[in-house]
Amino acid sequence: MKKWPVLVFILLLAVVPLIPGVPEFWINQLNAIGIASLVVIGLVVLTGVGGLTSFGQATFVGVGAYASAWLTTVHAQSPWLGLILGIVLTLLLAFILAQITLRLSGHYLSLATIAVCLIFYYLYGNMPFLGRHDGIPGIPPISFFGYPLLQAQSIYYLIWFVVLLAAWTGINLLNSRSGRAIRSLKNGEKMAQSFGVHTFHYKVIAFIYAAVLAGLAGWLYAHEQRAVSPSTFGINYGIEYLFMMVVGSVASVWGGIFGAAVILTLKDQIQDIAPRLFDTSTNFELIVFGVLVVLVLHHARDGLWPIVTGFFSSLFRKGGTRVTAASSWWSEAPLLDKKEKPQKDSTLLQVKTIRKQFGGLVAVNDIDFSVNAGQIVGLIGPNGAGKSTTFNLITGVLPLTSGSIVFRGKPLASATAEEIARLGVARSFQHTQLLPQMSVLENVALGAHLRRSAGALRSLLRLDRQDEAALLREAAIQLERVGLAESMHELAGNLSLGKQRIVEVARALALDPSLLLLDEPAAGLRYLEKQELAEVLSALRDEGMSILLVEHDMDFVMKLTNHLVVMDFGTKIAEGSPAQIQQNEKVLQAYLGGLDDEVVVDEPPVGNVGNNEVHA
């Protein structure tokens, strides 16, 4: 969202209470929208962006509300001490629940949050010191420099100041190193782990952030309403907060605020009109909300906010001119440090008799080969031969059944994907795993995640700009290196399949690896694009980088590689130089089907090392 609409929004918020004759009901409604917006901003980060569905945010609202209500009424303490107690209890509860629930996934996580919400709802209603189902009345107002915020107009500014502060921190978080890691949780968790992202750590961060905002909302609610009871912290409200996010936006903080406004305004109008129309007090708003959510999921899966912003953008766009990409504010950032590459021709990777079984299926059967520094090794064979499984074993995505893998003298058998990435192993994937709603530049910057250390707290407060600039500059350098600099500000999902594969190569290079594993990088590329990719890979080899390549284009493989390993049904059937593999009758008959006469392999290739004897 651009700066001027935000400034207009803030100005409108500031002047509404000052309008002569403005109904107090409007102010109360805006207060309710603001308090709900805090919860929804957290849900945008946790559920909309992070993909971790929580029905239990009302639980944390209740913790913040009851903690302050109990402290200020029973012990006559300041509401500000109530805020501290509420936040501490929320942090403690969120951390404990995160350790339990976030190890679940899919519908199990959703069911766990529902269970937590139900448990705390009954706790609120049965604890004598919390007033049981009657709740806690007579909560004192918040005092600000000795001035009690008794009226709706007086607490209004505090509520919306907190909302705007939360929106600022949410935007800062999402547009940062930590934010890219959180975005990867939804559709690219395994991919992110391959680049050193500790995904569970970022799940906990998103969960705690959303919980703290909900607890803060509870504190404001308690002192705005001056009373609390369990009915406002049940599962119905947890679902309603999710409705607000789905209707507003699953990816935009401002859209979350918009969703809260839409749902609460509709709820009030329906509760006012429906009883007069149908002569009943049935909760018709739940029916309307259900229908609205179904319609939004079918016709506007990203929420209504992108439609609204798109409409106004088209109105203010001069002459239909397309908005250009963001300025490159990071272009003068210092370069990231590079790791020292291994000595040329030294043994970098040793794969020793590795085996992988899935039940009774042997996917990889006692494979062994090695990769030397400054060498491109091809791993070829038909679909189903076990090539990608071998990649997953090397990068720690799958555990070994038996055998060993040694990288630069360090065994990888028990190493996690994050630890292997830290050692300097990067990869692309057989099926592209980009984050489509992020720009190309941000996708590549995710590959450099390990090369800076700015944490979530620095990101929230926008104290990470130097680190962020360095990461984005590195991403831009790698995109220029592979010939996609002009596409850096486009959404990754809008690129052709061929360009997406090149982006994956750039993302892998952003890790500054010693060993690059490329799984069918030339698939979907045109002839000239393949030639350009081959030049890039050859240049990397000349710089001392090692590459393990899986590819079905034999012309591409034969001209580029130093050494080939041929697999079939999980077993190595041949190994040698490209020229030797071309002359191997077993390989020719089984896989290559003969090569074009025009294919000429210079023997030996540049940087060719090792024994070229064919083992078949």
Steps between C-alpha positions, in 0.01 A plus 500: 500500500637843403576767760235753405198268550641410843533868589143565383379205710681631810359849441145364475546302821624814674212728397200265536454558877539875445209526258216690672201278575671173411295220663669329793393171343740567211788544742408182687485314170840633393642397838368147449646492148837616631514237774401223258754630248783425742400135507458486122840659431654213696291248306615647168860422600424163661229354278472708185873523430643219712227246422457400867125500557397595853145502634627584846590869491204582726687306770783754500254789492350350816840463669582867442155611613468282810857562619451875507142477631607278791805711590319835486182395683614242756839660575419861401810530284556726200366390160854547369620230741205297373638544148840369607344200678277427201789510253724283721226238545419511129866452408534209743181329383578559132850357535373186676219447251737563208729219617201265505272603214745622236654156469166403350393597149195525281165435666671365813631848579155653446337240726762561767427875505126431522565273799712767670227761447234270650721416799562862588138597442394251768785608727387863478145393583582277797781677684357667815767772510408594141131535585389179329245569223412839651850622423670800658313835507616841616831507316663844537580708191849547365661819626734692276720750686235521771215541252251208515380381159138465609316586181502322166652808335788511748611136468442513123836662429689252717335205324579626153852606593563140608337367179719720279808398699406133454446554127843663474671211678308244294604661172860527622502133595357377170743712296812356658727199522273353769192584293629306200557201726143528633363527145681179408309305766180496297612336176875448520605367840727223366650738247575757771667239719731420208626860522559490874169643622414355841130481420378396846671806647304727266175316572552584866577863417180538295293325768636715784465822298133425427439401864655820639283717274194303612598545866546872441152510344363329811654762727345783299166318488489453879561867575281627218200285600582521875387139543591155368318167482580164334240541224723737301797261497339184365553307179237710318724803533805301392314408181380858454858631507586252224198624301640853523836389360350292218260776393757779531830357382710193567823683422458871582505663842280784373267244348464340843382832644259535208364151566437582866308811394289308247408214734421714806298752299302220336452329834357813659266573210373142482442487876302823470293414192446121514287487820258753353477316169465147636362566849772288661832551675680222310865576418441560129841663470664156521303387195595814309865469599506137389355586159738796468806288580398235245454769232834660583683167490349425160536841335765692698730253671738776605215695662315816404788736574690435172177574309450828688860614458500394135187706436641816655839448336331494160317824582815688594730351238575765243414404145502132587875507560621192678659553836875432476701287738622626835822698509818309574569659840739217581732551202779666704500240777831328586564168330456181698810310602581193291620164626838367395457240227672161532825437315444406137491125427471412870228251592194696608219245524524126557188287468577156640264206442188698590167323517145628546199278557135599528355188658577221253586741216870564445520847346880531516704179504862521620603800287851641528676783317700813579512862391822701490541875537458684170320208336155458345370147554186384323257256660287357219242231448129463421217630716476292815868409498552656846685816401283747694493263798880503493488881506264488799737267682799726439314812617348341810140516383483119535694283749732224380404138550868404482828625359674833555537842341806712576528868402836673545598234751182528706245216509146607411307191610355662814505861381177693445422688180582829677839372618587374153413839352733665753782279373454644151265268310222662297244350266220558253198272475352268239167680538558872545449614858478876484265707715264637232367799696849631572710693251782330314747710701353386832501135391870519421572690824355203689794298369739737680314460831800352683735779394345753740359461850248782563231358728127556524520765774733718293271448201190604698666828597653555155854480634606244241526728196874452450473122505191507280669726246801268481279196441298671227814625329642146500173375348521765228861404424406135453202589280726711282744210489236266353352764268174576681574844645212655305252265671609554861192701604245271333302247700671162470169334417465713186819369338511221245609157620839539332570830676382358830765230468766765439376687810554180698860491378547862610347422840741210545795722406391756762602248768860528371535121485802282437276230352201579281239229439281575198196280432402536132592871473464505119148352492264744330777722364533602136819418312658845550403499868671163539812639338499795740450267798787280382725806483403597857570149630831481315603833653410370847716193439788724397458689830548174690139409572396136475169407338301177517252506214188298423375565148318315221630715213794288386645764267512741794650240735762359263641840406510634856599225742840361596373171634177300483326251729219298341216359714218256431242381754708645782821324392814643341554324166786709356745776585758688296569799278232619255693348208525166676131499593409569136693188400348279769261264321294426809439868565428579135246223465328563833490881528654716236341338198793630297625858484482746214802463275567870549568458872875525543664470839846642546695248705590570767266790602636802679578415858450124446644304788488154637502154352314481170478123498147382425347267757197322360 
